[in-house]
Amino acid sequence: MSTTCPIKNRDSLETFKNYYLKVKPNLRNYTLIILGLNTAFRISDLLRLQWKDVYDINKKQFREHIVLIEQKTDKERVVAMNDTVLQVLSCYYKACQNSEQTSYLFPSAKNKSMSITRTQAYRLVKEAAVYTGLEKHVSCHSLRKTFGYHAWKQGVPPAMLMNIYNHSSYKITKRYLCIEQDERDNVYRSIQL
């Protein structure tokens, strides 16, 4: 059984992110990947998102936060939408002008009143991963893990990541980061006392 891993290499991450923008253009799929990478939501929570969760029709503007109750933990999660997410959502919203507030953000091509399935989400993530050369160990959960890995590399304390992920223990968060020997080696080499 293989373990899902984060996408650690920045060049690979850029290629992966842009697959549905430049190689096989599909704004829905591109938006799904960008939101997954930037919110660290589980795929089950991403697929439940509706336009009303990200856009206030009365104010005619995007919300500052996405607020949802996680399906797995039943805990509330409040996620600030960063500039990348807002930019992608803005383009996507313009392309989906006839979308109702109660329609899913990632609708099925066959039935617009339903979201794509977890299986379909897995297939589209896997397709981008294979194109990028990351066919092993990449799945929908890699989006969530990639967020944490890059946040950690930028200096976000693991305790904060534990809180963001709503993990019950640090051990789980540590496993998410997939810290490998080469990264431990870099620490030893950089500390010159």
C-alpha positions in Angstrom: 0.0 0.0 0.0 1.4 3.4 -1.0 1.4 6.5 1.2 0.0 9.8 -0.2 2.8 12.4 -0.2 2.9 16.2 -0.6 4.3 17.7 -3.8 7.6 19.0 -2.4 9.5 20.3 -5.5 8.4 23.8 -6.4 8.9 23.3 -10.2 6.9 20.1 -10.1 4.2 21.9 -8.1 4.0 24.6 -10.7 3.7 22.1 -13.6 1.0 20.2 -11.6 -1.0 23.3 -10.8 -0.9 24.6 -14.4 -1.9 21.3 -16.1 -5.6 22.3 -16.3 -4.7 25.9 -17.2 -2.1 25.4 -19.9 -2.0 21.8 -21.1 -5.6 20.7 -20.9 -7.6 23.8 -20.1 -10.4 23.2 -17.7 -11.3 26.1 -15.3 -13.3 23.9 -13.0 -10.5 21.4 -12.5 -7.9 24.1 -12.2 -10.0 25.9 -9.5 -10.4 22.6 -7.6 -6.6 22.1 -7.5 -5.9 25.7 -6.5 -8.5 25.6 -3.7 -7.2 22.3 -2.5 -3.6 23.5 -2.4 -4.5 26.8 -0.7 -7.2 25.8 1.8 -6.0 22.4 2.9 -9.6 21.2 2.9 -10.2 17.4 2.6 -11.6 16.5 -0.8 -15.0 15.6 0.7 -15.3 19.2 2.0 -14.1 20.8 -1.2 -16.7 19.0 -3.2 -19.5 20.1 -0.9 -18.7 23.8 -1.5 -21.4 25.9 -3.2 -21.1 29.4 -4.7 -22.8 30.9 -1.6 -19.9 29.6 0.5 -17.4 31.8 -1.4 -19.5 34.6 -2.9 -22.0 37.0 -1.3 -24.7 37.6 -4.0 -26.2 40.6 -2.0 -22.9 42.4 -1.6 -21.7 41.2 -5.1 -18.3 40.3 -3.7 -16.3 37.3 -2.6 -16.3 36.4 1.0 -13.1 36.9 3.1 -13.4 33.5 4.6 -14.8 30.1 3.8 -16.6 28.7 6.8 -17.7 25.1 6.9 -18.3 22.2 9.2 -15.8 19.5 8.3 -17.5 16.3 7.3 -15.0 14.0 8.9 -14.5 15.8 12.3 -17.7 17.7 12.6 -15.6 20.7 13.6 -16.0 24.2 12.2 -13.2 25.4 9.9 -12.7 29.0 9.0 -10.2 29.6 6.2 -9.2 33.0 4.9 -9.1 33.2 1.1 -5.7 34.3 -0.1 -5.1 36.4 -3.2 -4.4 33.3 -5.4 -7.7 31.8 -4.4 -9.6 35.0 -5.0 -8.1 35.6 -8.4 -8.9 32.0 -9.6 -12.4 32.2 -8.1 -13.0 35.5 -9.8 -12.1 34.1 -13.2 -14.1 31.0 -12.6 -17.1 33.0 -11.4 -17.1 35.0 -14.6 -17.0 31.8 -16.7 -19.9 30.4 -14.6 -22.1 33.6 -14.7 -25.4 31.7 -14.8 -24.5 29.7 -11.6 -27.0 30.0 -8.8 -25.8 30.5 -5.2 -26.9 27.0 -4.3 -25.1 25.3 -7.1 -21.9 23.4 -6.4 -18.6 25.0 -7.1 -17.4 21.9 -8.9 -20.5 20.5 -10.7 -20.6 17.2 -12.5 -20.6 17.5 -16.3 -23.4 15.0 -16.5 -25.6 16.4 -13.8 -25.1 20.1 -12.9 -27.2 19.8 -9.8 -24.5 17.5 -8.3 -20.9 17.9 -7.5 -18.2 15.8 -9.2 -17.6 12.6 -7.2 -14.5 11.8 -5.1 -13.6 9.3 -7.8 -13.7 11.9 -10.5 -11.7 14.3 -8.4 -9.1 11.6 -7.8 -8.9 11.0 -11.6 -8.3 14.6 -12.4 -5.7 15.0 -9.7 -4.0 11.8 -10.9 -4.0 12.9 -14.5 -2.2 16.1 -13.6 0.2 14.1 -11.4 1.0 11.7 -14.2 1.7 14.5 -16.6 4.0 16.0 -14.0 5.8 12.7 -13.5 4.4 12.3 -10.0 2.2 9.3 -10.7 3.3 7.5 -7.5 2.0 8.6 -4.1 -0.1 11.6 -5.4 -3.8 11.7 -4.7 -6.5 14.2 -3.7 -5.0 14.1 -0.2 -1.7 15.3 -1.6 -3.3 18.8 -2.0 -3.9 19.0 1.7 -0.5 17.6 2.6 1.3 19.9 0.1 -0.2 23.0 1.8 1.2 21.8 5.2 4.6 20.9 3.8 5.2 24.2 2.1 3.8 26.1 5.1 6.2 24.2 7.4 9.1 25.0 5.0 8.2 28.7 5.2 8.5 28.5 9.0 4.9 27.9 10.1 5.2 26.1 13.5 3.9 22.5 13.5 1.6 23.4 16.4 -0.2 25.9 14.1 -0.5 23.3 11.3 -1.9 20.9 13.8 -4.6 23.5 14.6 -5.2 24.3 11.0 -5.7 20.6 10.1 -7.8 20.0 13.2 -5.6 17.1 14.1 -6.0 15.5 17.5 -2.3 14.8 17.9 1.1 16.2 16.8 2.0 12.7 15.6 -0.6 12.9 12.9 0.6 16.3 11.7 4.2 15.1 11.7 3.2 12.2 9.5 1.5 14.7 7.1 4.7 16.7 6.6 6.5 13.6 5.3 9.9 14.8 6.5 12.6 12.6 5.0 16.2 12.0 5.6 17.5 14.5 3.0 15.6 17.3 4.9 17.0 16.1 8.2 20.5 16.1 6.6 20.0 19.7 5.5 19.3 20.8 9.1 22.5 19.0 10.3 24.5 20.6 7.5 23.1 24.1 8.1 23.8 24.2 11.9 27.4 25.2 12.3 28.1 25.7 16.0 
